[in-house]
Amino acid sequence: MHHTLYRNANMPILQETIENLWWRFSPYLHIYAAEVPDYKAMAIRNHEGILNAVREKNAKGVCKWLTLDLNTAVDFVTAALDAREKGEK
């Protein structure tokens, strides 16, 4: 879903940069995020927000939900890594 949004932004250089980073970090994101119980529910909520904003043709809403989704992923991965460092996982 994310790649479809980026592709439709018609910014090929930015899209290429994002995709290069995505393929390098996405597997780790999913591994670490899966360790945090609420991650899937939060991701689903954020993706529903993105899709609703797309259906409404609300660009600001898409940006809001996409930013929230990416920041949530970072927060969950950071929490998982912090827990590992403290020996909680």
Backbone as a ProteinNet text record, in pm:
[ID]
protein_1_A
[PRIMARY]
MHHTLYRNANMPILQETIENLWWRFSPYLHIYAAEVPDYKAMAIRNHEGILNAVREKNAKGVCKWLTLDLNTAVDFVTAALDAREKGEK
[TERTIARY]
81.7	0	87.3	189.3	276.7	339.4	385.3	453.3	358.4	233.2	133.8	118.2	111.9	100.9	223.5	341.6	464.1	473.3	434.9	439.9	346.3	228.7	131.3	166.2	267.6	312.6	391.1	426.9	502	631.9	704	834.4	933.2	977.8	1055	1184.3	1254.9	1380	1349.8	1251.4	1211.4	1160.1	1079.9	1027.8	1141.6	1241.1	1354.7	1430.7	1450	1519.4	1441.8	1312	1227.6	1231.4	1219.4	1219.4	1351.6	1463.4	1593.5	1601.7	1558	1558.4	1460.1	1343.3	1239.3	1291	1352.9	1399.1	1511.3	1585.2	1692.7	1640.9	1540.3	1498.7	1365.1	1282.9	1149.1	1150.6	1237	1235.4	1261.9	1354.7	1386.4	1271.2	1209.3	1093.8	988.3	957.4	852.8	893.3	1019.1	1066.1	1053.3	1104.3	1100.1	959.8	885.8	750.4	660	683.7	601.1	615.8	722.9	744.5	659.5	602.8	521.3	375.4	301.8	165.8	68	72.2	-28.2	6.4	120.2	164.9	67.3	21.8	-67	-196.2	-255.9	-381.1	-360.6	-248.6	-220.3	-194.1	-121.9	-93.9	-222.6	-311.7	-440.9	-519.9	-522.4	-595.4	-536.4	-405.1	-341.2	-367.2	-360.5	-384.4	-529.8	-622.1	-762.6	-778.3	-708.6	-712	-657.9	-547.9	-489.6	-589.4	-645.5	-739.2	-863.8	-916.4	-1033.4	-1000.9	-883.1	-843.6	-824.5	-770.4	-755.8	-893.2	-985.9	-1122.6	-1188.4	-1159	-1216.5	-1137.3	-1028.9	-939.8	-888.8	-854.3	-808.3	-656.2	-581.6	-435.3	-376.2	-427.7	-376.3	-402.7	-518.5	-551.2	-458.6	-429.7	-336.7	-201.4	-151.9	-22.1	-23.8	-132.4	-144.4	-135.5	-216.7	-220.6	-92.2	-34.1	90	202.7	210.6	311.1	291	166.7	137.2	177.9	149.8	184.1	334.8	410.2	556.4	614.7	565.3	614.3	578.1	460.2	419.3	512.6	546	638.5	772.8	823.6	950.9	940.6	830.8	813	808.2	736.4	725.7	859.2	930.6	1061.5	1157.5	1156	1241.8	1210.3	1081.7	1041.9	1090.7	1080.3	1126.4	1277.5	1351.1	1497	1537.4	1467.5	1495.5	1470.6	1360.9	1329.5	1437.3	1485.3	1593.1	1719	1749.9	1871.3	1863.5	1744.9	1725.5	1707.1	1706.4	1692.6	1550	1453.8	1312.9	1259	1326.9	1278.3	1384.4
-118.3	0	126.4	128.5	245.5	274.6	170.3	191	246.7	208.3	263	413	453.6	596.3	672.6	617.7	685.5	694.7	586.4	584.6	691.4	706.4	802.8	947.4	967	1103.3	1162.6	1077.6	1122.9	1194.5	1133.3	1185.2	1068.3	1034.2	911	901.3	1010.4	1003.8	975.6	1044.4	1018.4	875.6	830.4	694	592.2	612.9	521.4	519.3	635.6	644.3	570.4	594.4	527.6	376.7	331.4	187.7	123.4	190.9	136.6	120.2	220.5	211.2	105	100.7	5.4	-138.5	-173.1	-310.9	-346.9	-249	-275.7	-290.3	-211.1	-205.6	-272.6	-291.3	-346.9	-483.3	-576.3	-705.8	-691.6	-604.2	-583.3	-514.5	-420.9	-352.7	-454.2	-546.1	-644.1	-741.6	-777.3	-867.8	-801.1	-680.5	-612.6	-567.4	-516.3	-468	-582.4	-702.1	-817.9	-853.6	-808	-836.4	-747.4	-643.4	-550.9	-583.3	-622.4	-675.7	-586.3	-456.9	-369	-321.8	-364.2	-310.1	-338.2	-462.8	-496.8	-417.1	-406	-330.8	-184.2	-128.1	11.9	28.5	-64.8	-56.4	-65	-154.4	-167.5	-37.5	20.7	146.6	256.7	265.3	368.5	345.4	220.2	190	217.7	189.4	223.6	374.7	449.8	596.1	644.7	584.6	621	592	471.2	432.7	520.5	553	641.3	779.3	830.7	961.7	956.1	845.5	829.8	829.4	752.7	747.2	884.6	965.5	1100.1	1203.2	1157.1	1245.7	1359.9	1323.3	1418.1	1402.9	1480.3	1468.6	1496.6	1597	1628	1512	1449.4	1334.2	1216.8	1192.9	1085.2	1113.6	1235.3	1271.2	1253.7	1295.7	1283	1136.6	1051.2	909.8	837.8	872.6	808.7	844.9	970.8	1014	942.8	934	863.9	717.5	654.6	513.5	493.2	575	560.8	590.5	694.9	727.8	620.2	562	453.3	334.2	301.7	190.3	217.3	337.5	373.5	360.3	408.5	401.1	256.8	171.6	31.8	-40.8	-15.9	-80.6	-31.5	97.5	152.1	88.3	71.9	7.6	-136.7	-208.4	-347.7	-354.5	-265.3	-264.9	-225.7	-128	-88.8	-205.1	-278.2	-392.7	-499.1	-522.8	-621.1	-578.3	-449.4	-397.4	-412.8	-396.5	-409.6	-554.2	-645	-787.3	-830	-750.4	-782.7	-878.6	-901.2	-991.5	-1090.4
0	0	0	83.7	90	-46	-112.5	-241.1	-346.2	-341.8	-434.6	-411.3	-285.4	-253.7	-303.3	-276.7	-317.7	-470.2	-537.8	-684.5	-742.2	-683.1	-734.1	-699.9	-618.9	-588.4	-705.4	-803.1	-921.1	-884.6	-790.9	-749.9	-757.8	-880	-899.5	-818.8	-801.1	-725.2	-578.7	-523.8	-384.8	-369.5	-464.6	-460.6	-461.1	-545.9	-552.7	-419.6	-359.8	-230.9	-122.6	-117.8	-18.3	-38.6	-161.9	-188.4	-151	-178.7	-138.9	12.3	84.7	231.3	279.4	217.9	257.4	249	137.4	119.5	215.5	260.9	357.2	499.3	536.7	676.8	707.1	608.2	631.1	700.5	660.7	730.7	880.9	916.6	1058	1130.3	1062.7	1121.1	1161.7	1073.2	1101.2	1211	1215.1	1320.1	1456.6	1468.6	1598	1635.3	1539.7	1569.5	1611.7	1559.2	1595.3	1742.6	1805.1	1946.3	2037.3	1981.3	2060.6	2036.1	2140.5	2123.9	2047.2	2064.8	2005.3	1864.2	1812.7	1684.6	1570.4	1557.9	1445.3	1450.4	1567	1580.3	1543.2	1587.8	1556.4	1406.5	1345.8	1202.4	1121.8	1161.9	1092.3	1103	1222.5	1241.7	1153.3	1150.1	1068	919.5	874.9	733.5	695.6	785.7	758.3	745.7	829.6	820.2	686.9	642	511.7	400.1	400.9	294.2	293.5	410.4	416.8	359.7	392.7	340.3	188.7	137.4	-7.9	-72.2	-16.4	-72.2	-73.2	29.4	39.6	-42.1	-106.2	-181.6	-94.6	28.6	129.4	144.8	68.5	68	205.5	274.2	408.2	504.2	490.2	573.7	545.3	416.5	380.6	444.2	431.3	490.1	641.1	705.3	850.5	892.9	829.7	867.3	828.4	715.1	672.4	769.1	807.2	904.4	1037.6	1082.3	1207.2	1197	1082.7	1063.5	1071.1	1001.9	1001.8	1139.5	1204.9	1338.6	1440.3	1426.5	1515.7	1499.5	1375.6	1350.9	1417.4	1402.6	1465.5	1617	1674.9	1820.3	1869.1	1796.7	1838.5	1824.7	1717.3	1699.2	1807.4	1834.5	1939.5	2074.3	2103.6	2228.9	2234.6	2124.3	2120.3	2140	2076.2	2091.7	2233.3	2291.3	2429.8	2525.1	2502.1	2587.5	2574.8	2454.4	2435.2	2508.2	2497.3	2561.9	2713.5	2768.5	2912.8	2955.6	2857.5	2889	2917	2872.9	2896.9	2794.2	2687.2	2581.6	2547.9
[MASK]
+++++++++++++++++++++++++++++++++++++++++++++++++++++++++++++++++++++++++++++++++++++++++

